[in-house]
Amino acid sequence: MAKAKNSEKAIKPNIFMLIGLFIKQIIDELRKVVTPTSKELFFWSLAVFIFVLLLMALVTGMDYGLGKLTLWIFG
């Protein structure tokens, strides 16, 4: 019984084994990456740019409107 427990006990990996495993996992994940074509990259960048412009317009409008509302109430 005592021998069975010792053989079932997991061996704790040392720091070098953990670093090696980490690097191996990074390489495995990088192999899964699909690089976009230049056309895809352009259109995704354009979509992000338009989305940021829309959010800027929304925040600017809210800032202007709430500023006017505050001046109307307290001014």
Secondary structure, DSSP 8 states (H G I E B T S, - for coil): -HHHHHHHS-----HHHHHHHHHHHHHHHHHT-----HHHHHHHHHHHHHHHHHHHHHHHHHHHHHHHHHHHHH-
